[in-house]
């Protein structure tokens, strides 16, 4: 036992505990049995020993963490682990725009060289966009057109290296961590005396490489920079002494230039000063380099897919890589639904296709150029006979009416304060559980969170209405659909017909009618259009009678017959080009399927509170409503 008390405890690594263990160990020695460690110089020596032990323990723990992808904290470690899985990290991305450029000249042809600058501004900040390759066109009519010219935000940079195979430390680096590697071109000139140039491409499949393949490899190295390296003469052509490596790429300001829509040339193009520039698609796609969290998530999935898109998870992985501004993505096979430009997304099967819906970090749907580019980028990974189709995301709004009761004896907070806290709960639920694909609004979960907002809240009653904004084509008579994606409430035939059923809308105007119109239903599956005459619903009659479309209560699909809507009334007090249609769901548990994203409409959600008369015997009070606007069924 005496020998045991003299052993040093090594189970702790925190400084204070290590120092205490050292003191206990020293006091158990005969020489220091009654020694005052705090009042002597030996205390400083114990501090040094404790710090040294603490550092060693910390470093050992960090070293162990960095050995695994899941626990790594340093970017260099995460990138290294991802590389062993064959995963290439994503660099910064330059904002890209598409332009039509017309040179008004008598020349028969002209060339826009790589690095040609176009200027624009976003807010009060000016940016320059550049071409990354030379393009030649011939004259058509009175001008030389360059259609669908791609330009990238940033500076066009060219870096040269002369190969020295004897220098084992020579590296071919892109010396800026803001470089967009998708704009990189790699060329190899034979020597300073031989100007023969070969263009090298990025190696993506080593199985297809030979000893003469002109390819290069790319990897992220220290400080977020990228390194180019070449083959060894077996897998890829090896470079030789005296070869000149020419790297051209764009160094970008990343997302700051997204949204630019007006461009001008900064100088004459091929000696032509008269230049017209029109925008095909505004700038988009600029983004930060891939984050550590993204690398940890995507690298194992990329390894599992083995360079092929087979499952929906494979497509999600590659969409996030190929379109960096992806916030959330939904993918479903044709066996689980389809898309039609007239009727939208439905449950009707369409085999041979995979449907992809992307919610961008900008909040906007992908434009047609971005959709086409994404399909093109996916082509090398898709399985034969499967065609990707990019579908716009749709937001299904949840309009809540929350009425809570509280015990005023259990709180010093006012009704207004409690209502504000409940509003914050709804906002947090929106951010934590909704606003992504395949989310579910669970009514009991939400009402439980409302009750837990404050100990004084005893209960709440929350109802849910579904809202959907759609933009009608005002150029003529068109049909359209509104898909709520959830069964609608219809307990019996003719339910609530006299009061407008369970469908309502904001106002709009129809060609040939002077009064504001609205949608409702008759409870029998018929959609109607009406106006208010002295407060009474007067239904619009056509050759088809009063039927303006159909309501499929079981599926939540509303189909509107061809109608010429000329303009749209204000929505929520502001001018709008969209009509909001609302419906009462059959269940308050709401599911977002396929391309639908659920989101609580905080602007139109009503929150009211009242004192509980059971908790406070004999007291009475009026409720407090946070939304003071007067809202009627027809103007929902």
C-alpha positions, -999 to 999 in steps of 0.1 A, spaced: 0 0 0 29 24 8 43 18 -27 10 25 -43 6 59 -26 39 70 -41 28 64 -77 19 94 -99 -17 95 -112 -17 100 -149 -54 99 -157 -59 137 -161 -45 161 -186 -60 195 -175 -34 218 -161 -49 222 -126 -55 185 -122 -20 176 -134 -4 201 -110 -25 187 -81 -14 152 -90 22 163 -89 18 179 -55 2 147 -41 30 126 -56 57 150 -41 40 150 -6 41 112 -6 79 114 -8 97 114 25 119 144 14 88 167 8 64 153 34 58 187 51 69 210 23 49 242 15 47 240 -23 27 272 -27 52 293 -8 84 281 -26 102 283 -59 93 246 -65 57 258 -73 71 274 -105 88 241 -115 55 223 -109 38 248 -132 63 241 -160 58 203 -156 20 207 -155 20 229 -186 43 205 -204 21 175 -196 -10 195 -206 5 204 -240 16 169 -247 -19 156 -238 -36 182 -260 -13 176 -289 -18 138 -287 -56 144 -286 -54 167 -316 -32 143 -335 -57 114 -329 -85 136 -341 -67 146 -373 -62 110 -382 -99 106 -391 -122 124 -415 -151 127 -391 -131 142 -363 -106 163 -382 -106 200 -375 -79 214 -398 -88 220 -434 -55 204 -446 -64 172 -427 -99 171 -441 -87 177 -476 -60 150 -473 -86 124 -461 -109 134 -489 -81 129 -514 -77 93 -503 -113 88 -512 -108 102 -546 -127 134 -539 -117 167 -554 -126 197 -532 -143 226 -548 -125 259 -553 -140 294 -552 -165 300 -580 -167 331 -602 -200 346 -609 -209 338 -645 -231 357 -670 -241 351 -706 -240 379 -731 -248 386 -767 -221 409 -782 -225 426 -816 -196 443 -833 -208 469 -858 -180 469 -884 -173 465 -921 -148 437 -913 -159 402 -923 -147 385 -891 -134 393 -857 -121 377 -826 -128 383 -789 -96 372 -772 -94 356 -738 -92 381 -711 -115 407 -728 -131 428 -701 -167 438 -696 -178 460 -668 -209 461 -646 -220 471 -611 -239 455 -582 -253 482 -560 -226 509 -557 -197 485 -564 -182 480 -599 -169 446 -611 -152 434 -642 -161 402 -661 -137 385 -685 -138 359 -712 -116 328 -706 -111 317 -742 -108 333 -776 -139 332 -798 -140 340 -835 -172 349 -855 -181 360 -890 -203 388 -902 -240 384 -905 -258 414 -920 -243 446 -907 -227 432 -876 -205 404 -863 -225 385 -836 -211 366 -806 -241 349 -792 -242 333 -757 -207 345 -748 -198 333 -713 -180 359 -691 -167 354 -655 -162 379 -628 -127 386 -618 -92 391 -632 -78 370 -659 -44 357 -647 -16 339 -665 12 321 -647 42 305 -663 67 279 -649 98 264 -666 101 227 -658 132 216 -639 130 179 -632 162 180 -611 144 203 -586 125 179 -564 108 209 -546 94 224 -578 56 228 -577 31 243 -601 8 263 -579 -21 286 -585 -10 313 -561 -43 327 -551 -70 309 -530 -97 329 -548 -90 313 -581 -118 295 -599 -104 261 -610 -133 256 -635 -118 285 -655 -83 270 -655 -66 261 -688 -33 243 -688 -9 245 -718 26 231 -722 50 248 -746 79 225 -757 106 251 -748 116 287 -751 130 279 -785 101 257 -797 68 274 -795 47 243 -801 20 242 -776 -2 213 -764 -34 218 -744 -38 195 -714 -71 185 -699 -81 176 -663 -79 138 -657 -111 124 -645 -108 87 -652 -74 70 -649 -87 39 -666 -88 58 -699 -53 71 -695 -22 60 -716 14 70 -714 8 97 -741 -25 112 -726 -21 150 -723 -37 154 -689 -30 171 -656 -41 164 -621 -54 190 -596 -54 190 -558 -59 215 -530 -28 221 -509 -19 246 -481 -38 278 -475 -66 268 -498 -45 271 -529 -44 245 -557 -15 226 -572 -13 212 -608 8 181 -614 13 158 -644 16 122 -653 46 99 -648 48 85 -684 26 56 -675 -6 73 -664 -5 104 -684 22 121 -705 53 132 -684 66 167 -688 103 172 -696 131 196 -687 126 230 -703 89 226 -709 70 258 -702 38 254 -681 12 281 -689 -17 284 -664 -46 307 -672 -74 312 -647 -98 338 -632 -92 352 -597 -127 361 -584 -146 381 -558 -168 350 -554 -205 358 -546 -203 395 -544 -210 400 -582 -240 378 -583 -271 395 -598 -254 419 -623 -276 424 -653 -262 453 -673 -228 450 -690 -206 472 -712 -173 466 -730 -144 484 -714 -124 489 -745 -125 483 -783 -128 447 -793 -105 436 -822 -102 474 -831 -140 478 -832 -153 506 -810 -190 503 -819 -201 474 -797 -236 465 -785 -239 442 -755 -272 426 -744 -276 402 -714 -289 367 -720 -287 357 -683 -277 378 -653 -246 369 -633 -250 340 -609 -231 311 -594 -203 330 -575 -196 312 -543 -170 306 -515 -147 275 -516 -162 243 -503 -165 243 -465 -150 218 -442 -184 206 -433 -194 201 -469 -162 181 -477 -169 158 -447 -204 152 -459 -198 149 -496 -165 130 -498 -179 96 -485 -210 100 -507 -188 107 -537 -167 76 -529 -199 55 -526 -212 67 -560 -179 56 -577 -182 84 -603 -217 74 -614 -252 88 -607 -274 58 -600 -294 65 -568 -311 98 -558 -283 103 -532 -257 101 -560 -275 129 -579 -277 150 -548 -240 147 -542 -230 157 -578 -256 185 -580 -240 201 -549 -205 198 -565 -215 210 -599 -238 239 -587 -220 253 -556 -249 277 -547 -271 248 -539 -288 252 -505 -310 221 -507 -318 197 -534 -346 172 -541 -342 142 -565 -369 117 -575 -370 90 -601 -396 89 -629 -413 60 -612 -423 83 -583 -436 113 -603 -431 134 -634 -431 170 -646 -451 186 -674 -446 223 -684 -484 227 -685 -496 208 -655 -464 210 -633 -452 182 -610 -475 152 -605 -475 117 -592 -479 103 -628 -449 80 -636 -425 89 -664 -398 63 -667 -364 70 -681 -360 103 -664 -348 116 -631 -361 149 -618 -340 174 -599 -352 205 -580 -327 229 -565 -332 257 -540 -304 282 -545 -287 301 -517 -299 333 -535 -335 322 -530 -341 322 -568 -348 293 -591 -322 284 -616 -325 302 -649 -327 284 -682 -289 287 -689 -281 273 -654 -305 244 -659 -290 235 -692 -254 238 -678 -263 215 -649 -277 189 -672 -246 191 -694 -223 188 -663 -242 158 -651 -239 140 -684 -205 122 -677 -220 107 -645 -255 96 -656 -264 61 -665 -273 55 -701 -310 60 -711 -316 82 -680 -323 119 -687 -320 145 -660 -347 172 -659 -343 203 -637 -375 215 -622 -382 248 -604 -388 245 -566 -421 256 -552 -429 271 -518 -460 259 -500 -468 285 -474 -484 275 -440 -507 302 -427 -512 296 -390 -538 309 -366 -524 304 -331 -546 311 -301 -530 305 -267 -542 307 -231 -519 317 -203 -519 321 -165 -512 357 -156 -504 347 -120 -474 326 -133 -457 354 -152 -450 391 -152 -450 392 -190 -478 409 -208 -500 393 -235 -479 413 -261 -446 399 -248 -459 363 -247 -473 367 -283 -439 380 -294 -422 349 -278 -447 326 -296 -439 344 -328 -402 337 -322 -410 301 -316 -427 299 -350 -398 316 -366 -373 291 -350 -395 262 -361 -395 275 -396 -357 277 -396 -350 244 -378 -376 220 -394 -389 236 -426 -375 256 -456 -359 225 -471 -371 197 -494 -390 167 -480 -397 185 -447 -428 178 -426 -449 202 -405 -460 181 -375 -489 198 -358 -485 182 -324 -448 189 -323 -454 226 -332 -482 231 -306 -460 214 -280 -432 239 -287 -457 268 -285 -468 255 -250 -431 253 -240 -424 288 -251 -432 301 -216 -442 283 -184 -472 306 -181 -487 293 -214 -512 266 -205 -525 255 -240 -530 266 -275 -552 260 -305 -534 262 -339 -551 259 -372 -534 256 -406 -542 269 -440 -522 263 -472 -511 291 -494 -496 290 -528 -484 319 -550 -486 315 -587 -479 339 -615 -505 338 -643 -496 345 -679 -513 379 -687 -506 377 -724 -537 358 -733 -560 329 -723 -542 301 -705 -549 272 -682 -527 264 -652 -526 242 -621 -519 248 -584 -507 217 -566 -510 218 -528 -496 183 -526 -517 174 -496 -553 162 -494 -578 190 -489 -607 191 -464 -640 179 -480 -661 160 -454 -691 157 -477 -703 167 -511 -712 204 -513 -693 213 -481 -695 250 -473 -707 257 -509 -727 289 -500 -697 304 -482 -672 296 -510 -660 261 -500 -624 257 -488 -606 275 -517 -599 313 -516 -576 337 -534 -564 372 -537 -579 394 -564 -573 396 -601 -590 410 -632 -603 391 -662 -605 403 -697 -639 418 -704 -647 423 -667 -644 455 -648 -649 441 -613 -622 424 -592 -624 386 -593 -616 358 -568 -615 320 -568 -636 297 -546 -651 262 -549 -686 246 -545 -676 216 -524 -683 193 -553 -649 196 -569 -658 226 -591 -636 258 -591 -655 291 -595 -646 327 -602 -667 354 -586 -669 391 -578 -685 409 -549 -716 429 -557 -729 448 -527 -711 422 -505 -728 392 -524 -708 367 -544 -717 369 -581 -703 341 -601 -688 345 -635 -706 327 -662 -690 314 -695 -701 289 -721 -691 262 -696 -714 277 -670 -699 288 -637 -673 261 -636 -638 276 -639 -619 244 -632 -617 214 -610 -605 207 -574 -592 172 -567 -596 171 -529 -579 137 -525 -546 149 -541 -547 187 -535 -545 195 -573 -564 225 -585 -568 228 -623 -579 261 -638 -595 261 -672 -582 286 -698 -589 322 -686 -575 355 -697 -562 372 -665 -551 407 -674 -537 420 -641 -533 410 -605 -544 429 -573 -521 439 -545 -510 410 -522 -503 418 -486 -506 455 -493 -479 455 -520 -481 454 -558 -477 419 -571 -476 398 -603 -487 367 -585 -521 354 -571 -522 337 -537 -546 308 -536 -553 292 -502 -570 260 -491 -579 241 -460 -560 209 -456 -576 176 -446 -549 172 -419 -528 197 -400 -498 175 -406 -484 189 -438 -459 171 -461 -436 187 -487 -430 163 -515 -408 163 -546 -402 199 -555 -422 215 -526 -406 234 -498 -427 241 -467 -425 276 -451 -445 293 -424 -460 325 -438 -450 347 -408 -466 378 -423 -501 364 -424 -499 341 -394 -521 354 -366 -512 350 -330 -536 358 -302 -535 353 -264 -560 354 -236 -560 348 -199 -572 313 -189 -604 317 -169 -600 283 -153 -566 293 -139 -579 327 -128 -614 322 -114 -638 349 -123 -614 369 -144 -620 378 -181 -600 395 -207 -599 402 -244 -573 386 -266 -543 403 -281 -537 399 -319 -503 406 -333 -515 409 -369 -537 440 -369 -546 439 -406 -582 430 -415 -581 397 -435 -612 383 -453 -615 349 -469 -617 364 -504 -585 384 -500 -564 356 -485 
